Amino acid sequence: MKLAGLLGRVLAKPEVVSRAARMYPDSDVLRYANSIAAKGGSEILSTALPGAALGGVISTIATGNPIAGLAVGAADLGLSYGGARALQQYAPKMAGKYNYALSPKQYEAAKQGAPVNVAQLQKAYTPSAAEHGLMYAGSVGATLALEPWFMQQRYEAEQQAATQAQQLQQMQQLNDLQQQVTSPGTLYQLQGLPYRTAS
């Protein structure tokens, strides 16, 4: 729970990571985290994270395999973040922009005629429609690419059960059985030998 709270605070305030990276310049982890969070990266992650978590939960339920859910969720987050970052680099005109906004208290004060202190404006990155589209494509792509791998085991079990039921039905028709002499769901006999009617 504490880790989730810390992650939420870091995503909400990327300058915390930037400040920590400046305080500890030898830390590769902080330098890497700063490069991820910079230029709207933390806002992109916080926008993509709920969809990735939801996709992971749905994949877990659909496949019955929690590893599949983790794989789909991680791939979803990676594709969404990577796609939005690629858009920023290769098509900056289509990327999101930073906006400056008043806090609710400042807004109420400004409505009543109080002067607005520009230094206190909140800077926030807003992903563009193209970035949102890439995030949705990442969610769909991760699910379509990974989920079938994990569904194969489930399909094999269902196919085996169907084959076994078909074999039981064929055995009953061949022996012209009037009663069930095999244990349900198996080819094992309950008692005696199957009989044929003499014609």
C-alpha positions in Angstrom: 0.0 0.0 0.0 2.9 2.4 0.8 4.5 1.6 -2.5 1.3 2.4 -4.4 1.1 5.7 -2.5 4.7 6.6 -3.3 4.2 5.7 -7.0 1.1 7.9 -7.1 3.0 10.9 -5.6 5.9 10.4 -8.0 3.5 10.2 -11.0 1.7 13.3 -9.8 4.9 15.3 -9.2 7.7 14.4 -11.7 9.8 17.2 -10.3 10.4 15.0 -7.2 12.3 12.5 -9.4 14.1 15.3 -11.1 15.2 16.8 -7.8 16.4 13.3 -6.5 18.4 12.7 -9.7 20.1 16.1 -9.2 20.9 15.2 -5.5 22.3 11.8 -6.4 23.9 12.2 -9.8 25.8 8.9 -9.6 22.5 6.9 -9.3 21.7 5.2 -12.6 18.2 4.3 -11.4 17.3 7.9 -10.6 18.8 9.1 -13.8 16.7 6.6 -15.8 13.6 7.3 -13.7 14.1 11.0 -14.4 14.3 10.4 -18.2 11.1 8.4 -18.0 9.2 11.1 -16.0 10.5 14.1 -18.0 8.7 15.9 -20.8 5.3 14.6 -19.8 6.3 11.0 -19.2 4.8 10.8 -15.7 1.5 12.1 -17.0 1.6 9.6 -19.9 2.3 6.8 -17.5 -0.5 7.9 -15.1 -2.9 8.1 -18.1 -1.9 4.6 -19.4 -1.7 2.9 -16.0 -5.4 2.4 -15.3 -6.0 0.9 -18.8 -3.0 -1.4 -18.4 -4.3 -2.6 -15.0 -7.8 -3.2 -16.3 -6.4 -5.1 -19.3 -4.3 -7.2 -17.0 -7.3 -8.0 -14.8 -9.5 -8.9 -17.8 -6.8 -11.1 -19.3 -6.4 -12.9 -15.9 -10.1 -13.6 -15.8 -10.3 -14.6 -19.5 -7.3 -17.0 -19.4 -7.5 -18.1 -15.8 -3.8 -17.4 -15.5 -2.4 -14.5 -13.4 0.9 -14.6 -15.3 -1.0 -13.9 -18.5 -2.6 -10.9 -16.8 0.8 -9.5 -15.6 2.3 -10.0 -19.1 -0.6 -8.3 -20.9 -0.7 -5.4 -18.4 3.1 -4.9 -18.6 3.1 -5.1 -22.4 0.1 -2.7 -22.5 1.9 -0.1 -20.4 5.1 -0.5 -22.4 3.4 -0.1 -25.7 1.2 2.8 -24.6 4.1 4.7 -23.1 6.5 3.9 -25.9 3.9 4.9 -28.6 3.2 8.2 -26.9 6.9 8.9 -26.5 7.6 8.0 -30.1 4.9 10.5 -31.2 6.6 13.2 -29.1 9.9 12.5 -30.8 8.8 12.0 -34.4 5.7 14.1 -34.7 5.9 16.8 -32.0 3.1 18.8 -33.5 0.7 15.9 -32.8 2.0 15.4 -29.2 0.3 16.7 -26.1 1.2 20.1 -24.6 1.8 21.5 -21.1 -1.0 23.7 -19.7 -0.9 26.1 -16.8 -3.9 26.0 -14.6 -5.1 27.6 -11.4 -5.7 25.5 -8.3 -9.4 25.5 -7.1 -8.6 28.1 -4.4 -6.8 30.4 -6.8 -9.7 30.1 -9.3 -12.2 31.1 -6.6 -10.0 34.0 -5.6 -9.6 35.1 -9.2 -13.4 35.0 -9.7 -13.7 37.5 -6.9 -11.1 39.8 -8.4 -7.9 38.8 -6.6 -4.7 39.0 -8.6 -3.3 35.8 -10.0 0.3 35.0 -9.1 1.8 33.5 -12.3 4.5 31.7 -10.3 1.9 29.6 -8.5 0.2 28.3 -11.6 0.2 24.5 -11.8 2.0 23.1 -14.8 0.3 19.9 -16.2 0.9 17.9 -19.3 -2.2 17.0 -21.3 -1.9 14.0 -23.7 -3.2 14.7 -27.2 -5.9 12.7 -29.0 -3.2 11.0 -31.1 -1.4 10.0 -27.9 -4.6 8.6 -26.5 -5.2 6.7 -29.7 -1.7 5.2 -29.5 -2.5 4.2 -25.9 -5.7 2.4 -27.0 -3.8 0.7 -29.8 -1.2 -0.5 -27.3 -4.0 -1.9 -25.0 -5.6 -3.8 -27.9 -2.3 -4.9 -29.4 -0.9 -6.3 -26.1 -4.1 -8.3 -25.6 -4.2 -9.6 -29.2 -0.5 -10.5 -29.2 -0.1 -12.2 -25.8 -3.5 -13.6 -24.8 -3.7 -16.4 -27.4 -0.4 -17.9 -26.1 -2.0 -18.4 -22.7 -5.3 -19.5 -24.0 -3.7 -22.5 -25.8 -3.6 -24.6 -22.6 -7.3 -24.0 -21.9 -8.2 -24.9 -25.5 -6.3 -28.1 -25.3 -8.0 -29.2 -22.1 -11.4 -28.4 -23.6 -10.5 -30.3 -26.8 -9.4 -33.3 -24.8 -12.7 -33.4 -22.9 -14.6 -33.2 -26.2 -12.5 -36.0 -27.7 -13.1 -38.2 -24.7 -16.8 -37.6 -24.8 -16.9 -38.5 -28.5 -14.9 -41.7 -27.8 -17.4 -42.7 -25.1 -20.3 -42.1 -27.4 -18.7 -44.1 -30.2 -18.0 -47.0 -27.8 -21.6 -47.0 -26.7 -22.9 -47.1 -30.2 -20.6 -49.8 -31.3 -21.6 -52.1 -28.4 -25.3 -51.1 -28.6 -25.3 -50.5 -24.9 -28.7 -50.0 -23.2 -27.1 -49.0 -19.9 -24.0 -47.2 -19.0 -21.3 -49.6 -18.1 -18.4 -47.1 -17.9 -17.6 -44.7 -15.2 -18.9 -41.2 -16.1 -16.3 -39.2 -18.1 -13.9 -42.2 -18.5 -13.5 -45.3 -20.6 -13.2 -47.5 -17.5 -15.9 -50.2 -17.0 -18.0 -50.2 -13.9 -18.6 -54.0 -13.8 -18.6 -56.9 -16.1 -18.0 -56.7 -19.8 -19.9 -54.7 -22.4 -22.3 -57.0 -24.3 -23.6 -57.2 -27.8 -27.0 -58.4 -28.7 -27.0 -61.4 -30.9 -28.9 -61.1 -34.0 
